[in-house]
Amino acid sequence: MTPQTARSAAEQQHLDAALVELFEHKITFNGVLGLKVESTRAGDVRARLPMRPELVGHHGYGRLHGGVVSAVLDALGGLALMAAIAERHPAENTLQVMNRFSRMGTIDLRIDFLRQGLGASFVATAEVTRLGGRIGNTQMRLVNDEGALIATGAATYILT
């Protein structure tokens, strides 16, 4: 088996920008949520979510809506898989890698709500626990601006 050549620094920068563009703008619901990518590096996938009145799930307490928590963790799991797939195929250019995501989708999602979603902002992280040829698995975490763990998640995605 021939080793794959690494992506050039310029091509990697182009791919990172394309991932951010896809995640923040082309997946429009992520834009509605206000998610901002902080890292797309495989093994260090993070996004920030500022709290806004539109995301409140309980008017009396001002806490983050559970559906927002679920959507954010699901989105981050998908982004973590995108980063891992890109790393698995270092010889492919941005267009080739981005094409791999065209039919990716969530097939199972579990969220454990651990604390009320209170905070000025939240950071979601995700790691890939298994990357197969057709299925990928991730684990995700959501913490508030004080570092309190709000929720965890596990998801399975179809990759073909």
Secondary structure, DSSP 4 states (H G I P E B T S, - for coil): -PPPPPPPHHHHHHHHHHHHHIIIIISHHHHHHT-EEEEEETTEEEEEEE--GGGEEETTTTEEPHHHHHHHHHHHHHHHHHHHHHHH-TTS-HHHHHHTTTT-EEEEEEEEE-S---SSEEEEEEEEEEE-SSEEEEEEEEEETT--EEEEEEEEEE--
